[in-house]
Amino acid sequence: MRIHGFRLLTLLTVLTALVAFGWSAQVAAQDDPVEVTLDALNDSGVSGTAMLTANGDETDVSISVEGATGDHPIHIHQGTCDDLNPNPEYVLTDIDADGASDTSVPVALSDLLDGEFAINGHESVDNVENYIACGNIVAAAGGDDTPAPTATAETGTGGVTTTASTGSGSTVAGSQSLLVMMLFGLALSLAAAGTVLRTRDR
């Protein structure tokens, strides 16, 4: 039984669309905004959240905290809140008296998540060594609606959750499963093309 060219074209089109959909879903998952909890340090009374949103090769960082008095320097540092590199990696706009700071930094969100970074706030330019709030930049644990654990303010570490409705970020297992589906779709396409070629040769 011959497989007509139109049917083959339709089959390949559907399979290609499925692969493209799977790939776009993976990219979208990687670009989900990430919310970082900023815990107060040194009895500062300053705490809140930082929302990180992918913007191409940049990341938009929007900070909202309570207890601020204004002119608080804040940066993205390498390391964690428990083991922080004191030299800033990316400078953010100072937190104003309303507790807000909005900045676009020249690094992709995926790179921040793949590395080890933390957002750290300081009392003032004159007293920059006094840390007032900190939170680690990591994707949520994934798999359920339970956010990653939030440590106490004394430790200086912050828990995070993504804003996705599931409460989970991209996971290695999910990416691997999607990759398998994509490869399976391509394999089916090649198999179908091979069947047509063999049929035509008979």
JOFEN-V924590 format. One record per pair of residues at least 24 apart in sequence whose ideal C-beta (glycine too) atoms are under 10 Angstrom apart, sorted by the first residue. I is the first residue (numbers start at 1). GAP is how many residues later the second one is. D is the distance in Angstrom with one decimal. If there is no record, write none. Layout:
BEGIN
i=I gap=GAP d=D
i=I gap=GAP d=D
END
This chain:
BEGIN
i=1 gap=198 d=8.0
i=2 gap=193 d=10.0
i=2 gap=194 d=8.3
i=2 gap=197 d=5.4
i=2 gap=198 d=7.9
i=2 gap=200 d=9.0
i=3 gap=189 d=7.6
i=3 gap=190 d=9.9
i=3 gap=192 d=6.3
i=3 gap=193 d=5.3
i=3 gap=196 d=6.2
i=3 gap=197 d=9.4
i=4 gap=192 d=9.0
i=5 gap=191 d=7.6
i=5 gap=195 d=9.7
i=7 gap=185 d=9.2
i=7 gap=189 d=9.2
i=8 gap=181 d=9.6
i=8 gap=184 d=6.2
i=8 gap=185 d=7.1
i=8 gap=187 d=8.5
i=8 gap=188 d=5.3
i=8 gap=191 d=9.9
i=11 gap=177 d=8.2
i=11 gap=178 d=7.6
i=11 gap=181 d=5.4
i=11 gap=182 d=9.3
i=11 gap=185 d=9.7
i=12 gap=176 d=9.2
i=12 gap=177 d=5.3
i=12 gap=178 d=9.7
i=12 gap=180 d=6.7
i=12 gap=181 d=7.3
i=12 gap=184 d=10.0
i=13 gap=176 d=9.7
i=14 gap=171 d=9.2
i=14 gap=174 d=9.8
i=14 gap=175 d=9.5
i=15 gap=169 d=9.4
i=15 gap=170 d=4.9
i=15 gap=171 d=7.6
i=15 gap=172 d=9.5
i=15 gap=173 d=5.7
i=15 gap=174 d=4.8
i=15 gap=175 d=9.8
i=15 gap=177 d=7.9
i=16 gap=169 d=7.8
i=16 gap=170 d=8.7
i=16 gap=173 d=7.0
i=17 gap=168 d=9.3
i=18 gap=163 d=7.9
i=18 gap=164 d=8.4
i=18 gap=166 d=9.5
i=18 gap=167 d=5.3
i=18 gap=170 d=9.4
i=18 gap=171 d=9.9
i=19 gap=162 d=8.0
i=19 gap=163 d=5.0
i=19 gap=164 d=8.9
i=19 gap=165 d=9.2
i=19 gap=166 d=4.5
i=19 gap=167 d=6.4
i=19 gap=169 d=9.8
i=19 gap=170 d=8.3
i=20 gap=162 d=9.2
i=20 gap=165 d=9.5
i=21 gap=160 d=9.9
i=21 gap=161 d=9.8
i=21 gap=164 d=9.8
i=22 gap=155 d=9.6
i=22 gap=156 d=5.3
i=22 gap=157 d=8.6
i=22 gap=158 d=9.9
i=22 gap=159 d=5.4
i=22 gap=160 d=5.2
i=22 gap=162 d=9.9
i=22 gap=163 d=7.5
i=23 gap=155 d=7.9
i=23 gap=156 d=9.4
i=23 gap=158 d=9.9
i=23 gap=159 d=6.5
i=25 gap=149 d=9.7
i=25 gap=153 d=7.0
i=25 gap=156 d=9.9
i=26 gap=144 d=7.9
i=26 gap=148 d=8.1
i=26 gap=149 d=6.3
i=26 gap=151 d=9.9
i=26 gap=152 d=5.0
i=26 gap=153 d=8.1
i=26 gap=155 d=9.9
i=26 gap=156 d=8.6
i=27 gap=27 d=9.7
i=27 gap=83 d=9.7
i=27 gap=143 d=9.9
i=28 gap=26 d=9.8
i=28 gap=136 d=9.7
i=28 gap=142 d=9.7
i=29 gap=110 d=9.9
i=29 gap=133 d=9.3
i=29 gap=135 d=7.8
i=29 gap=139 d=9.3
i=29 gap=140 d=7.8
i=29 gap=141 d=4.7
i=29 gap=142 d=8.9
i=29 gap=145 d=7.2
i=29 gap=146 d=8.2
i=29 gap=149 d=8.6
i=30 gap=24 d=7.6
i=30 gap=78 d=9.3
i=30 gap=79 d=7.9
i=30 gap=80 d=5.5
i=30 gap=83 d=8.2
i=30 gap=109 d=9.2
i=30 gap=139 d=8.8
i=30 gap=140 d=5.2
i=30 gap=145 d=8.5
i=31 gap=24 d=9.1
i=31 gap=25 d=9.7
i=31 gap=77 d=9.3
i=31 gap=78 d=6.8
i=31 gap=79 d=7.9
i=31 gap=139 d=9.2
i=32 gap=77 d=8.8
i=32 gap=107 d=8.4
i=32 gap=108 d=9.2
i=32 gap=130 d=4.9
i=32 gap=131 d=6.6
i=32 gap=132 d=4.9
i=32 gap=134 d=9.6
i=32 gap=136 d=9.1
i=32 gap=137 d=6.3
i=32 gap=138 d=7.3
i=33 gap=26 d=9.8
i=33 gap=27 d=8.8
i=33 gap=29 d=9.3
i=33 gap=76 d=8.2
i=33 gap=129 d=6.8
i=33 gap=130 d=4.6
i=33 gap=131 d=8.3
i=33 gap=136 d=9.9
i=34 gap=25 d=9.2
i=34 gap=75 d=6.9
i=34 gap=78 d=8.3
i=34 gap=79 d=7.0
i=34 gap=103 d=7.0
i=34 gap=104 d=8.1
i=34 gap=105 d=6.4
i=34 gap=106 d=7.9
i=34 gap=126 d=6.2
i=34 gap=127 d=8.1
i=34 gap=128 d=5.4
i=34 gap=129 d=7.6
i=34 gap=130 d=9.6
i=34 gap=135 d=6.8
i=35 gap=27 d=9.9
i=35 gap=100 d=9.4
i=35 gap=105 d=8.9
i=35 gap=112 d=8.9
i=35 gap=124 d=9.7
i=35 gap=125 d=6.2
i=35 gap=126 d=5.5
i=35 gap=127 d=6.8
i=35 gap=128 d=5.8
i=36 gap=25 d=9.1
i=36 gap=27 d=9.0
i=36 gap=76 d=10.0
i=36 gap=81 d=9.7
i=36 gap=82 d=8.5
i=36 gap=83 d=5.9
i=36 gap=98 d=9.5
i=36 gap=99 d=4.2
i=36 gap=100 d=7.1
i=36 gap=101 d=5.7
i=36 gap=102 d=8.2
i=36 gap=122 d=5.9
i=36 gap=123 d=8.5
i=36 gap=124 d=4.8
i=36 gap=125 d=8.9
i=37 gap=82 d=9.9
i=37 gap=96 d=9.7
i=37 gap=97 d=9.8
i=37 gap=98 d=5.2
i=37 gap=99 d=8.9
i=37 gap=110 d=8.6
i=37 gap=111 d=9.2
i=37 gap=113 d=5.7
i=37 gap=114 d=9.4
i=37 gap=120 d=9.2
i=37 gap=121 d=4.1
i=37 gap=122 d=5.2
i=37 gap=123 d=6.2
i=37 gap=124 d=8.0
i=38 gap=25 d=7.3
i=38 gap=26 d=9.1
i=38 gap=27 d=6.0
i=38 gap=36 d=8.9
i=38 gap=43 d=9.5
i=38 gap=57 d=9.8
i=38 gap=80 d=9.7
i=38 gap=81 d=6.5
i=38 gap=82 d=8.8
i=38 gap=83 d=6.9
i=38 gap=94 d=9.2
i=38 gap=95 d=4.3
i=38 gap=96 d=6.5
i=38 gap=97 d=4.3
i=38 gap=98 d=10.0
i=38 gap=120 d=5.8
i=39 gap=42 d=7.7
i=39 gap=94 d=6.5
i=39 gap=95 d=6.4
i=39 gap=96 d=6.4
i=39 gap=97 d=9.8
i=39 gap=111 d=7.4
i=39 gap=112 d=7.1
i=39 gap=113 d=7.6
i=39 gap=114 d=4.7
i=39 gap=115 d=9.0
i=39 gap=116 d=8.0
i=39 gap=117 d=6.5
i=39 gap=118 d=6.9
i=39 gap=119 d=4.9
i=39 gap=120 d=8.5
i=40 gap=25 d=8.9
i=40 gap=26 d=9.3
i=40 gap=27 d=7.2
i=40 gap=81 d=9.4
i=40 gap=91 d=9.8
i=40 gap=92 d=7.0
i=40 gap=93 d=5.7
i=40 gap=94 d=8.9
i=40 gap=113 d=4.9
i=40 gap=114 d=9.7
i=40 gap=116 d=9.0
i=41 gap=40 d=8.1
i=41 gap=79 d=8.6
i=41 gap=80 d=8.1
i=41 gap=81 d=9.9
i=41 gap=82 d=9.8
i=41 gap=89 d=8.5
i=41 gap=90 d=4.7
i=41 gap=91 d=5.7
i=41 gap=92 d=5.9
i=41 gap=93 d=5.8
i=41 gap=112 d=6.8
i=41 gap=113 d=8.7
i=41 gap=114 d=9.4
i=41 gap=115 d=5.1
i=42 gap=81 d=8.3
i=42 gap=88 d=6.2
i=42 gap=89 d=6.3
i=42 gap=90 d=6.6
i=42 gap=91 d=9.4
i=42 gap=111 d=9.2
i=42 gap=112 d=9.8
i=42 gap=114 d=8.8
i=43 gap=89 d=9.3
i=43 gap=110 d=8.6
i=43 gap=111 d=9.9
i=44 gap=24 d=9.1
i=44 gap=25 d=9.9
i=44 gap=28 d=9.1
i=44 gap=77 d=8.2
i=44 gap=78 d=9.9
i=44 gap=79 d=7.2
i=44 gap=86 d=8.0
i=44 gap=87 d=8.1
i=44 gap=88 d=3.6
i=44 gap=89 d=6.5
i=44 gap=109 d=9.2
i=45 gap=24 d=9.7
i=45 gap=87 d=8.3
i=45 gap=88 d=9.4
i=45 gap=108 d=10.0
i=46 gap=26 d=7.2
i=46 gap=28 d=10.0
i=46 gap=49 d=7.9
i=46 gap=53 d=7.8
i=46 gap=75 d=6.5
i=46 gap=77 d=8.9
i=46 gap=85 d=9.9
i=46 gap=86 d=4.6
i=46 gap=87 d=4.7
i=47 gap=52 d=9.6
i=47 gap=74 d=9.6
i=47 gap=85 d=9.0
i=47 gap=86 d=5.9
i=47 gap=87 d=9.9
i=47 gap=88 d=9.2
i=47 gap=106 d=7.4
i=47 gap=111 d=9.0
i=48 gap=47 d=9.1
i=48 gap=51 d=6.3
i=48 gap=52 d=9.4
i=48 gap=53 d=10.0
i=48 gap=73 d=9.5
i=48 gap=85 d=7.4
i=48 gap=87 d=9.1
i=49 gap=70 d=9.9
i=49 gap=86 d=7.9
i=49 gap=109 d=8.9
i=49 gap=111 d=9.1
i=49 gap=112 d=9.5
i=50 gap=24 d=8.6
i=50 gap=26 d=9.3
i=50 gap=42 d=8.6
i=50 gap=51 d=8.3
i=50 gap=53 d=10.0
i=50 gap=69 d=5.1
i=50 gap=71 d=9.5
i=50 gap=83 d=9.4
i=50 gap=85 d=6.3
i=50 gap=87 d=8.3
i=50 gap=108 d=8.8
i=50 gap=110 d=9.1
i=51 gap=51 d=9.7
i=51 gap=112 d=7.5
i=52 gap=24 d=9.4
i=52 gap=53 d=9.1
i=52 gap=57 d=5.7
i=52 gap=60 d=6.9
i=52 gap=61 d=8.7
i=52 gap=65 d=10.0
i=52 gap=67 d=8.6
i=52 gap=85 d=6.8
i=52 gap=108 d=9.2
i=52 gap=110 d=9.7
i=52 gap=111 d=9.9
i=53 gap=51 d=9.5
i=53 gap=56 d=7.2
i=53 gap=110 d=8.9
i=54 gap=54 d=6.8
i=54 gap=55 d=4.1
i=54 gap=56 d=7.3
i=54 gap=58 d=9.6
i=54 gap=59 d=9.8
i=55 gap=49 d=6.3
i=55 gap=50 d=9.5
i=55 gap=53 d=8.8
i=55 gap=54 d=8.1
i=56 gap=48 d=9.8
i=56 gap=52 d=7.6
i=56 gap=53 d=9.8
i=57 gap=49 d=7.1
i=57 gap=50 d=7.7
i=57 gap=51 d=5.4
i=57 gap=52 d=9.8
i=57 gap=54 d=9.0
i=58 gap=45 d=9.8
i=58 gap=46 d=5.0
i=58 gap=47 d=6.4
i=58 gap=48 d=5.7
i=58 gap=49 d=7.0
i=58 gap=50 d=7.3
i=58 gap=51 d=8.6
i=59 gap=31 d=8.6
i=59 gap=44 d=9.0
i=59 gap=45 d=7.1
i=59 gap=46 d=5.3
i=59 gap=47 d=8.5
i=59 gap=48 d=5.9
i=59 gap=49 d=6.6
i=59 gap=50 d=4.6
i=59 gap=51 d=9.1
i=59 gap=52 d=8.4
i=59 gap=53 d=6.2
i=59 gap=54 d=9.8
i=59 gap=78 d=9.5
i=60 gap=42 d=7.5
i=60 gap=43 d=7.6
i=60 gap=44 d=5.2
i=60 gap=45 d=8.2
i=60 gap=49 d=8.8
i=61 gap=29 d=8.3
i=61 gap=31 d=5.8
i=61 gap=32 d=8.6
i=61 gap=40 d=7.5
i=61 gap=41 d=7.3
i=61 gap=42 d=5.0
i=61 gap=43 d=7.4
i=61 gap=44 d=6.1
i=61 gap=48 d=9.6
i=61 gap=51 d=9.5
i=61 gap=58 d=7.5
i=61 gap=76 d=9.6
i=62 gap=30 d=9.9
i=62 gap=38 d=7.9
i=62 gap=39 d=7.5
i=62 gap=40 d=5.1
i=62 gap=41 d=8.2
i=62 gap=42 d=10.0
i=63 gap=29 d=7.1
i=63 gap=30 d=8.4
i=63 gap=32 d=6.3
i=63 gap=33 d=9.9
i=63 gap=36 d=7.8
i=63 gap=37 d=6.6
i=63 gap=38 d=4.1
i=63 gap=39 d=7.4
i=63 gap=40 d=8.2
i=63 gap=56 d=7.5
i=63 gap=58 d=8.2
i=63 gap=70 d=9.2
i=63 gap=72 d=9.7
i=64 gap=31 d=9.2
i=64 gap=34 d=8.7
i=64 gap=35 d=5.9
i=64 gap=36 d=5.9
i=64 gap=37 d=8.2
i=64 gap=38 d=9.5
i=65 gap=30 d=6.3
i=65 gap=33 d=9.4
i=65 gap=34 d=4.3
i=65 gap=35 d=8.1
i=65 gap=36 d=8.3
i=65 gap=56 d=7.5
i=65 gap=67 d=8.9
i=65 gap=68 d=6.3
i=66 gap=32 d=10.0
i=66 gap=33 d=5.8
i=67 gap=32 d=7.3
i=67 gap=65 d=8.4
i=67 gap=66 d=8.6
i=68 gap=26 d=9.7
i=68 gap=27 d=5.0
i=68 gap=28 d=7.3
i=68 gap=29 d=6.5
i=68 gap=30 d=7.4
i=68 gap=31 d=4.1
i=68 gap=32 d=8.3
i=68 gap=33 d=9.1
i=68 gap=53 d=8.5
i=68 gap=64 d=8.4
i=68 gap=65 d=8.9
i=69 gap=26 d=9.0
i=69 gap=27 d=9.5
i=69 gap=28 d=6.2
i=69 gap=30 d=9.2
i=69 gap=54 d=9.2
i=69 gap=55 d=9.1
i=69 gap=63 d=9.9
i=70 gap=24 d=7.8
i=70 gap=25 d=7.2
i=70 gap=26 d=5.3
i=70 gap=27 d=3.5
i=70 gap=28 d=8.1
i=70 gap=29 d=8.8
i=70 gap=54 d=9.3
i=71 gap=24 d=7.8
i=71 gap=25 d=7.6
i=71 gap=26 d=8.1
i=71 gap=51 d=9.9
i=71 gap=52 d=9.3
i=71 gap=53 d=6.0
i=71 gap=54 d=7.3
i=71 gap=55 d=9.7
i=72 gap=24 d=8.3
i=72 gap=25 d=9.5
i=72 gap=27 d=8.9
i=72 gap=29 d=8.2
i=72 gap=49 d=5.4
i=72 gap=50 d=6.3
i=72 gap=51 d=6.7
i=72 gap=52 d=6.8
i=72 gap=53 d=9.3
i=72 gap=56 d=9.9
i=72 gap=60 d=6.4
i=72 gap=61 d=8.3
i=73 gap=28 d=9.7
i=73 gap=47 d=9.2
i=73 gap=48 d=7.3
i=73 gap=49 d=4.5
i=73 gap=50 d=8.5
i=73 gap=51 d=7.3
i=73 gap=52 d=6.1
i=73 gap=54 d=9.8
i=73 gap=55 d=6.1
i=73 gap=59 d=9.8
i=74 gap=27 d=5.9
i=74 gap=29 d=8.7
i=74 gap=45 d=6.7
i=74 gap=46 d=6.9
i=74 gap=47 d=4.3
i=74 gap=48 d=6.9
i=74 gap=58 d=8.9
i=74 gap=59 d=7.9
i=74 gap=60 d=9.7
i=75 gap=28 d=9.8
i=75 gap=30 d=9.6
i=75 gap=43 d=9.3
i=75 gap=44 d=7.4
i=75 gap=45 d=6.0
i=75 gap=46 d=8.3
i=75 gap=47 d=7.9
i=75 gap=53 d=9.6
i=76 gap=27 d=9.2
i=76 gap=29 d=6.5
i=76 gap=31 d=8.1
i=76 gap=36 d=7.4
i=76 gap=41 d=5.4
i=76 gap=42 d=7.3
i=76 gap=43 d=5.7
i=76 gap=44 d=7.9
i=76 gap=61 d=7.3
i=77 gap=39 d=9.7
i=77 gap=40 d=6.7
i=77 gap=41 d=5.4
i=77 gap=42 d=7.8
i=77 gap=43 d=5.2
i=77 gap=57 d=8.7
i=77 gap=60 d=9.8
i=78 gap=37 d=7.3
i=78 gap=38 d=6.5
i=78 gap=39 d=6.0
i=78 gap=40 d=8.0
i=79 gap=36 d=9.7
i=79 gap=37 d=6.1
i=79 gap=38 d=7.5
i=79 gap=39 d=6.2
i=79 gap=41 d=9.3
i=79 gap=57 d=9.1
i=80 gap=36 d=6.3
i=80 gap=37 d=8.5
i=80 gap=38 d=5.5
i=80 gap=54 d=8.7
i=80 gap=55 d=9.8
i=80 gap=56 d=5.3
i=80 gap=57 d=9.3
i=80 gap=58 d=9.0
i=80 gap=76 d=8.8
i=80 gap=77 d=6.6
i=80 gap=78 d=9.6
i=81 gap=37 d=5.0
i=81 gap=38 d=8.8
i=81 gap=39 d=7.0
i=81 gap=50 d=8.5
i=81 gap=52 d=9.4
i=81 gap=53 d=3.9
i=81 gap=54 d=6.8
i=81 gap=55 d=5.8
i=81 gap=70 d=8.2
i=81 gap=74 d=7.4
i=81 gap=75 d=4.2
i=81 gap=76 d=4.5
i=81 gap=77 d=6.6
i=82 gap=36 d=8.9
i=82 gap=52 d=9.0
i=82 gap=54 d=8.7
i=82 gap=69 d=8.6
i=82 gap=73 d=6.4
i=82 gap=74 d=6.3
i=82 gap=75 d=5.9
i=83 gap=33 d=8.9
i=83 gap=35 d=9.1
i=84 gap=33 d=9.8
i=84 gap=34 d=6.0
i=84 gap=36 d=6.1
i=84 gap=47 d=8.0
i=84 gap=50 d=7.4
i=84 gap=52 d=9.8
i=84 gap=72 d=8.4
i=85 gap=31 d=9.5
i=85 gap=32 d=9.4
i=85 gap=33 d=9.1
i=85 gap=35 d=9.7
i=86 gap=34 d=9.0
i=86 gap=42 d=9.1
i=86 gap=43 d=8.0
i=86 gap=45 d=9.6
i=88 gap=32 d=8.1
i=88 gap=34 d=9.6
i=88 gap=40 d=9.7
i=89 gap=26 d=9.1
i=89 gap=28 d=6.7
i=89 gap=29 d=9.6
i=90 gap=27 d=8.4
i=90 gap=29 d=9.4
i=92 gap=27 d=7.5
i=92 gap=28 d=9.7
i=92 gap=29 d=8.9
i=94 gap=27 d=9.4
i=94 gap=28 d=9.2
i=94 gap=30 d=9.3
i=94 gap=31 d=8.5
i=95 gap=26 d=6.3
i=95 gap=27 d=9.3
i=95 gap=37 d=8.9
i=95 gap=38 d=8.7
i=109 gap=28 d=9.0
i=109 gap=30 d=9.7
i=110 gap=29 d=9.7
i=110 gap=60 d=8.7
i=112 gap=25 d=5.2
i=112 gap=26 d=9.2
i=112 gap=27 d=9.8
i=113 gap=24 d=6.8
i=113 gap=25 d=6.8
i=113 gap=26 d=5.2
i=113 gap=47 d=9.9
i=113 gap=56 d=7.7
i=113 gap=57 d=8.0
i=114 gap=25 d=9.5
i=118 gap=38 d=9.0
i=118 gap=39 d=8.3
i=118 gap=40 d=7.9
i=119 gap=39 d=8.1
i=120 gap=36 d=8.8
i=131 gap=25 d=7.2
i=133 gap=25 d=8.4
i=134 gap=24 d=6.4
i=135 gap=24 d=8.0
i=135 gap=25 d=7.0
i=136 gap=24 d=6.8
i=138 gap=31 d=8.4
i=139 gap=29 d=8.3
i=139 gap=30 d=3.2
i=139 gap=31 d=6.1
i=139 gap=32 d=8.0
i=140 gap=24 d=8.3
i=140 gap=26 d=8.9
i=140 gap=27 d=6.2
i=140 gap=28 d=5.2
i=140 gap=29 d=4.4
i=140 gap=30 d=9.2
i=140 gap=31 d=9.1
i=141 gap=26 d=9.1
i=141 gap=27 d=7.1
i=141 gap=28 d=8.0
i=141 gap=30 d=8.4
i=142 gap=24 d=8.1
i=142 gap=25 d=8.5
i=142 gap=26 d=3.7
i=142 gap=27 d=5.6
i=142 gap=28 d=7.5
i=142 gap=29 d=4.2
i=142 gap=30 d=9.1
i=142 gap=31 d=8.3
i=142 gap=32 d=7.4
i=143 gap=24 d=9.3
i=143 gap=25 d=5.8
i=143 gap=28 d=7.1
i=143 gap=30 d=8.7
i=143 gap=31 d=9.2
i=144 gap=24 d=7.0
END
